[in-house]
Amino acid sequence: MTKKKNHGFKKSKNKQHQTEKQNSKQSPPQGNRKNSKTKGKPPTTDKRSHGKKNAPVEVTCSGLTSEGKGIVRWEGKQLEVANLLPGETAEVIVSKKGRFFNTELKRVINPSEDRAHPPFAYYHEGTGCHIHHMNDQAQKRFKQNVIDELMKPFGKTEPIITMEHPYGYRNKNVMTFGLNNKRQIISGLYAENTHQIIPMERSIIHDPKADEIIQTIKGMMKSFKMQPYNEDTGQGFLRHVLIRVGKMSGEIMVVLVAASPVFKGKNNFVKTLRNTHPEITTILLNINDRNDSMVLGNQEKVLYGKGTITDTLCGLEFEISANSFYQINPVQTEKLYTRAIEMAGLTGEQTVIDAYCGIGTIGLVASKRAGKVIGVEVNKGAVRDAIRNSKRNGVKNARFYQGDAGEFMVQMAERDENIDVVFMDPPRSGCDEAFLSSLIQLKPKRIVYVSCNPATLARDLRILEDGGFRTKQVQPVDMFPQTNHVEAVAEIVLDV
């Protein structure tokens, strides 16, 4: 019989790490620091080693933060330790930096039954796979607890929809290139809140073929005298490689993100890459000469193929460009969209607004059951993609407009237009006050809110309920297994 454990969590006192949204709401994949398996002595609590600077101390984990870090007590202080589970005793190195304490897990003395044994040993919690040390059931409980706690004021949440095979699901991967201390070319991901590249060759959540192609490109760079870009000196050529994979179509896009449009030997480079990977269907050169954190620049040139790939989602075919927002996990997206359409209660007659419509995915899926769909998106390129996808699928009852969704809805309210349903899928920061005010002014009969951040969902639900709406149900969906992110869709009705 499995022993009952404490799987509760507490709100983290550290600042929450905000993942940048660039064309997707996503969490970064993991790095390659090895996760050691250990056996050891019986558990003890809060034993300290004296006389040695930064000597390991023995602690016992009492719970989890909302980011999935273990909670321990040490010298009267509550600390957080990544990769530690409730009930586990471990050796941890504690160091002080200013007013804050840093922790590093050295070894687990008594592993929990909830500890996972991933397919391979790559691990570094600083690059996004925060909870892959939890097995599937532990991840499910953890994420359910997170969403339940945040949604308490709005009623009981539904059981989370999990993924049967929670590995290799990402259809978009970005790797950054640089040099290590030995002047060797490396590819990997930035550790969170730093510009330090964590070298990696493989991630359990990346598409395996995408990782393979990136390693081929890294291997080609020396023979083509291609240097990685150095942010400090402004020298070098290759900054990132972005790969998109059509999970249903099998089509693959490779985007070389460079600091300069001058690409010597590009024809031979493309030919060599395609000889090694004939499955690649298009290759682009994207120019990013900025000094900010955005991956893609505004200039791009097609080096091979048509410059886009296609993929199928919920029975519709979508054309995807380098900049397109397209959900990262198509298997779970179909489950999410199915629940969203059910919540909308569409009968074939309703007028629907798809706010933050992107390339039109959820609006076009909803068009099968709606009377009319109006998509609004501030990004011109995304609107062009949405119109193209509408024509590709023969959808006649959807129209897409470029502009601010909030302003668009205010204008509709002033014209006294009747809207039945609003779909909204905002970024991690949620909706701004102006948008929510316009929604309250428009008074649709029903709102379907797709959220990738339960904390901002809870904040926005409170504003909507104060404005005359009622939260009917909240359905969590595990869109990003192995990470601490939780997606949810909420049904909100006009409280009349």
C-alpha positions in Angstrom: 0.0 0.0 0.0 1.3 3.4 -0.9 1.9 5.7 2.1 -0.1 8.9 2.2 2.1 11.9 1.6 1.7 15.6 1.9 1.2 17.0 -1.6 0.0 20.4 -0.6 1.8 23.5 -1.9 2.4 27.0 -0.7 2.7 30.2 -2.6 6.3 30.9 -3.4 7.9 34.0 -1.8 10.3 34.4 -4.7 9.4 36.5 -7.6 7.5 34.5 -10.2 9.5 33.8 -13.3 7.6 35.3 -16.3 8.2 33.5 -19.6 8.4 35.8 -22.6 5.6 35.2 -25.1 7.0 35.3 -28.6 4.5 33.9 -30.9 3.6 31.2 -28.4 2.7 30.8 -24.8 5.2 28.3 -23.8 7.7 27.2 -21.2 11.3 26.5 -22.2 12.6 23.0 -22.5 15.1 21.4 -20.1 18.9 21.5 -20.1 21.4 18.8 -19.5 22.6 18.7 -15.9 22.5 15.1 -14.8 20.0 14.1 -12.1 21.7 11.6 -9.9 20.0 8.6 -8.3 21.0 8.0 -4.8 20.5 5.6 -1.9 21.4 6.5 1.7 20.9 6.6 5.4 17.6 7.0 7.3 16.0 10.4 7.2 16.9 13.1 9.7 15.8 16.7 9.9 17.7 20.0 9.7 21.2 18.6 10.6 23.9 21.2 9.9 27.6 20.7 9.2 29.6 23.3 11.1 33.1 24.6 10.4 32.9 24.2 6.6 32.0 26.9 4.2 29.0 25.9 2.1 29.1 22.3 3.4 26.0 20.2 2.7 23.2 20.4 5.2 20.6 17.7 5.7 16.9 18.8 5.4 13.5 17.3 4.9 11.0 18.6 2.4 7.6 19.4 3.9 5.7 20.6 0.8 5.8 22.3 -2.6 5.7 25.9 -3.8 3.3 26.9 -6.6 6.4 26.6 -8.9 7.0 23.0 -7.9 10.1 23.6 -5.7 10.5 21.8 -2.4 9.9 23.6 0.9 12.4 23.0 3.7 13.3 24.6 7.0 16.9 25.6 7.9 18.1 27.6 10.8 14.5 28.9 11.3 14.2 30.0 7.7 11.9 28.6 5.0 13.9 27.9 1.9 13.0 26.5 -1.6 14.9 23.6 -3.2 14.4 22.7 -6.9 14.0 19.0 -7.8 13.0 18.0 -4.2 9.7 16.2 -3.3 7.6 16.2 -0.2 8.8 13.6 2.4 12.3 13.4 0.9 15.4 14.0 3.0 18.3 15.4 1.1 21.7 17.0 1.3 21.6 20.6 0.2 24.2 23.4 -0.1 22.9 26.7 1.2 24.6 29.9 0.2 23.7 33.6 0.9 23.6 36.2 -1.8 22.7 39.7 -0.3 19.5 39.3 1.6 18.6 36.1 -0.2 19.5 32.4 0.2 20.3 30.1 -2.7 20.1 26.3 -2.5 21.6 23.5 -4.6 20.5 19.9 -4.2 23.5 17.6 -3.9 21.8 14.3 -3.3 18.5 12.8 -2.3 18.9 10.4 0.6 15.5 8.7 0.6 13.7 9.1 -2.8 9.9 9.5 -2.8 7.7 7.0 -4.6 6.6 10.0 -6.6 10.1 10.5 -8.1 10.2 9.9 -11.8 12.8 8.0 -13.9 12.8 10.0 -17.1 13.8 8.4 -20.5 17.3 9.9 -20.2 19.3 11.9 -17.8 19.3 15.5 -19.2 18.2 17.9 -16.4 18.6 21.5 -15.4 15.7 23.1 -13.6 16.9 26.5 -14.7 15.8 26.0 -18.3 12.1 25.2 -17.8 11.5 21.5 -17.0 10.9 22.3 -13.4 8.9 19.2 -12.4 10.2 16.4 -14.6 11.5 14.7 -11.4 7.8 14.0 -10.5 6.1 11.0 -12.0 2.9 11.4 -14.1 0.5 11.0 -11.1 2.5 13.4 -8.9 2.5 16.0 -11.7 -1.2 15.6 -12.1 -1.8 16.1 -8.3 0.6 19.1 -8.2 -1.1 20.9 -11.1 -4.6 20.1 -9.8 -3.7 21.6 -6.4 -2.3 24.8 -8.0 -5.4 25.4 -10.1 -7.8 24.4 -7.3 -6.2 26.8 -4.8 -6.4 29.7 -7.2 -10.0 29.0 -8.3 -11.4 28.5 -4.8 -13.3 31.8 -5.0 -15.1 30.7 -8.2 -16.1 27.2 -7.3 -14.8 23.6 -7.8 -12.6 23.0 -10.8 -12.9 20.0 -13.1 -10.3 17.2 -13.0 -7.2 18.2 -15.1 -7.0 16.6 -18.6 -3.6 15.0 -18.8 -1.5 13.7 -21.7 -1.1 10.0 -22.4 2.5 10.3 -23.7 3.9 13.4 -22.1 7.3 13.5 -24.0 8.5 15.0 -27.3 5.3 17.1 -27.7 6.7 20.5 -28.6 6.2 21.5 -32.3 8.4 24.6 -32.0 11.9 24.6 -30.6 14.4 27.5 -30.3 18.1 27.0 -29.5 20.7 29.7 -28.9 24.3 29.5 -30.1 27.5 30.7 -28.4 31.0 29.8 -27.4 32.1 28.1 -24.2 35.3 28.9 -22.2 37.3 26.7 -24.5 36.0 28.7 -27.6 34.0 25.7 -28.7 30.6 26.2 -30.3 27.7 25.3 -28.1 23.9 25.3 -28.5 21.3 25.3 -25.8 18.9 27.4 -23.8 19.4 30.4 -21.5 19.1 29.6 -17.9 16.1 31.5 -16.4 16.7 35.2 -15.8 20.2 35.0 -17.2 22.1 35.1 -20.6 24.1 32.1 -19.6 23.6 29.3 -22.2 23.1 25.9 -20.8 24.5 23.5 -23.4 22.1 20.6 -24.4 21.7 18.2 -27.2 18.4 16.6 -26.3 15.3 17.5 -24.3 12.5 15.1 -23.2 9.9 17.6 -24.4 11.4 18.6 -27.7 10.5 16.9 -31.0 13.5 14.5 -31.4 14.0 15.4 -35.1 14.2 19.1 -34.3 17.0 18.4 -31.8 18.8 16.2 -34.3 18.7 18.9 -37.0 20.0 21.6 -34.5 23.0 19.3 -33.7 23.7 18.8 -37.4 23.7 22.6 -37.9 26.1 23.0 -34.9 28.4 20.4 -36.4 28.4 22.2 -39.8 29.3 25.6 -38.5 33.1 25.0 -38.2 33.5 23.8 -41.8 31.4 26.7 -43.1 33.4 29.2 -40.9 30.2 30.3 -39.3 30.6 32.0 -35.9 27.9 32.2 -33.2 26.9 35.8 -32.4 28.4 37.4 -29.3 26.0 39.8 -27.5 28.8 41.6 -25.7 31.0 42.3 -28.7 28.3 42.4 -31.5 30.5 40.0 -33.5 29.5 36.8 -35.1 26.7 35.6 -37.3 24.3 32.9 -36.0 22.2 33.8 -33.0 19.4 31.2 -32.8 17.9 28.3 -34.8 14.1 28.0 -34.7 12.5 24.8 -35.9 8.8 24.2 -36.4 7.4 20.7 -37.0 4.0 19.8 -38.4 3.1 16.9 -36.1 0.4 15.7 -38.5 1.9 16.7 -41.8 5.5 15.8 -41.1 6.6 19.1 -42.7 9.7 20.8 -41.1 10.7 24.5 -41.1 14.2 25.6 -40.2 14.8 29.3 -39.4 18.4 30.5 -39.1 18.3 33.7 -37.0 21.4 35.8 -37.9 22.7 39.1 -36.9 23.5 40.0 -40.6 21.9 39.4 -44.0 25.4 38.6 -45.4 25.4 34.7 -45.5 28.5 33.5 -47.3 28.2 30.0 -48.8 24.4 29.9 -48.1 23.6 27.8 -51.2 26.2 25.1 -50.2 25.0 25.3 -46.5 21.4 24.7 -47.5 22.4 21.9 -49.9 24.5 20.1 -47.2 21.8 20.5 -44.6 19.1 19.1 -46.9 21.3 16.2 -48.0 21.6 15.2 -44.3 18.0 15.9 -43.5 15.8 15.5 -46.7 12.7 15.7 -44.4 13.2 19.5 -44.1 10.6 21.2 -46.3 11.6 24.9 -46.0 14.6 26.9 -44.8 14.5 30.6 -43.9 17.1 33.3 -43.0 15.7 35.7 -40.4 17.7 38.9 -39.6 17.7 40.1 -36.0 20.1 43.0 -35.4 18.4 44.2 -32.2 19.8 44.1 -28.7 16.6 43.0 -27.0 15.4 39.6 -25.9 13.2 38.9 -29.0 14.2 35.8 -30.9 13.0 36.8 -34.4 13.7 40.0 -36.3 11.4 41.7 -38.8 13.4 40.7 -42.0 13.4 37.3 -43.5 14.4 35.6 -46.7 13.3 32.2 -47.9 16.4 30.0 -48.8 14.5 26.9 -49.7 10.9 25.8 -50.1 7.8 27.9 -49.7 8.6 29.6 -46.4 5.7 28.1 -44.5 4.6 24.7 -43.3 1.1 23.3 -42.9 -0.4 21.2 -40.1 -3.8 19.8 -39.2 -5.7 20.7 -36.0 -9.3 19.7 -35.2 -9.8 18.6 -38.8 -8.7 21.9 -40.3 -5.5 22.7 -42.1 -3.4 25.6 -41.0 -0.5 27.4 -42.8 2.2 28.3 -40.3 4.9 31.0 -40.8 8.0 31.6 -38.7 6.2 34.3 -36.7 2.8 32.5 -36.3 1.3 31.9 -32.9 0.3 28.2 -33.1 -0.2 26.2 -29.9 2.9 24.3 -28.9 1.3 20.9 -28.0 -1.2 20.0 -30.8 -2.4 16.8 -29.0 -3.5 18.7 -25.9 -4.7 21.6 -28.0 -7.4 19.5 -29.6 -8.6 18.5 -26.1 -8.5 22.1 -25.0 -10.4 23.4 -28.0 -13.0 20.6 -27.8 -13.8 21.7 -24.2 -13.8 25.4 -25.2 -16.4 24.7 -28.0 -18.5 22.7 -25.7 -18.5 25.6 -23.1 -19.5 28.0 -25.9 -22.8 26.1 -26.3 -22.9 26.8 -30.1 -26.0 25.8 -32.0 -25.2 27.2 -35.5 -26.8 30.6 -35.0 -24.6 32.6 -32.6 -22.4 35.5 -33.4 -18.9 34.8 -32.0 -15.9 37.1 -31.5 -12.5 35.5 -31.4 -10.3 38.1 -29.6 -6.6 37.6 -29.7 -7.3 35.4 -32.7 -3.8 34.9 -33.9 -3.8 32.9 -37.2 -7.5 32.1 -36.5 -7.2 28.6 -35.0 -10.0 28.6 -32.4 -12.3 30.9 -34.4 -12.1 28.7 -37.5 -12.7 25.6 -35.4 -15.7 27.3 -33.8 -17.0 28.4 -37.3 -18.3 24.9 -37.9 -21.0 25.4 -35.2 -21.4 29.2 -35.2 -23.6 31.5 -37.3 -20.8 34.1 -37.7 -17.3 34.4 -36.5 -15.4 37.8 -36.1 -11.7 37.5 -35.5 -9.7 40.4 -34.1 -5.9 40.5 -33.8 -3.4 43.4 -33.5 -0.7 41.7 -35.5 -1.1 42.3 -39.2 0.9 39.2 -40.3 -1.3 37.0 -38.1 -4.5 38.5 -39.6 -3.1 37.7 -43.1 -2.5 34.1 -42.0 -6.0 33.9 -40.5 -7.6 35.1 -43.8 -5.4 32.6 -45.8 -6.4 29.8 -43.4 -10.0 30.7 -43.7 -9.9 30.4 -47.5 -7.7 27.2 -47.3 -10.5 25.5 -45.3 -13.4 26.9 -47.3 -14.8 28.7 -44.3 -17.5 31.3 -45.4 -18.8 32.6 -42.1 -15.6 34.0 -40.6 -14.1 37.5 -41.0 -10.8 38.7 -39.6 -9.8 42.3 -38.7 -6.6 43.9 -37.7 -6.9 46.1 -34.6 -7.2 46.3 -30.8 -9.9 43.8 -29.7 -10.9 46.0 -26.8 -11.5 49.1 -29.0 -13.3 46.9 -31.6 -15.7 45.6 -28.9 -16.4 49.1 -27.5 -17.3 50.2 -31.0 -19.7 47.2 -31.3 -21.3 48.0 -28.0 -21.8 51.7 -29.0 -23.6 50.4 -32.2 -25.7 48.2 -30.0 -24.6 45.1 -31.8 -25.5 41.7 -30.3 -22.7 39.3 -29.5 -23.5 35.9 -28.1 -20.0 34.4 -27.4 -16.5 35.8 -27.0 -13.5 33.5 -27.2 -10.3 35.0 -25.7 -6.8 33.6 -25.4 -4.6 36.3 -24.0 -0.9 36.2 -23.2 0.5 35.1 -19.8 0.0 38.6 -18.5 -3.8 38.2 -19.0 -6.2 40.9 -20.1 -5.6 44.6 -19.4 -8.3 46.7 -17.7 -9.3 48.4 -20.9 -10.1 45.1 -22.6 -12.1 43.8 -19.6 -14.0 47.1 -19.4 -14.9 46.8 -23.1 -16.0 43.2 -22.5 -18.2 44.2 -19.6 -19.7 47.0 -21.7 -20.4 44.6 -24.6 -22.2 42.1 -22.3 -21.9 38.9 -24.4 -24.1 36.1 -23.1 -21.1 33.9 -22.7 -17.3 34.2 -22.5 -14.8 31.3 -23.1 -11.5 32.3 -21.5 -8.5 30.2 -22.5 -5.6 30.9 -20.1 -2.0 29.9 -19.8 -1.6 31.5 -16.4 -4.1 30.6 -13.7 -2.9 33.5 -11.5 -3.9 36.1 -14.1 -7.1 34.1 -14.9 -8.1 34.4 -11.2 -7.5 38.1 -11.3 -9.5 38.6 -14.5 -12.4 36.4 -13.3 -12.8 38.6 -10.2 -13.0 41.7 -12.4 -15.6 40.0 -14.7 -17.7 38.8 -11.8 -17.7 42.3 -10.3 -18.9 43.5 -13.7 -22.0 41.3 -13.8 -20.7 37.9 -15.0 -20.5 34.5 -13.2 -17.9 31.8 -13.6 -19.7 28.6 -14.4 -16.9 26.1 -14.7 -13.1 25.9 -15.0 -11.4 23.1 -16.9 -7.6 22.7 -16.4 -5.6 21.1 -19.2 -1.9 19.9 -18.9 -0.5 21.6 -22.1 3.1 21.5 -20.9 4.0 18.2 -19.1 7.3 18.3 -17.2 6.9 22.0 -16.6 5.1 23.9 -13.8 2.7 25.6 -16.2 -1.0 24.9 -16.2 -3.5 25.9 -18.9 -7.2 26.2 -18.2 -10.4 27.2 -20.0 -13.2 28.9 -18.1 -16.8 29.2 -19.0 -18.2 32.6 -17.9 -21.9 33.6 -18.3 -23.8 36.8 -18.0 -25.4 36.8 -14.6 -29.0 37.9 -15.4 
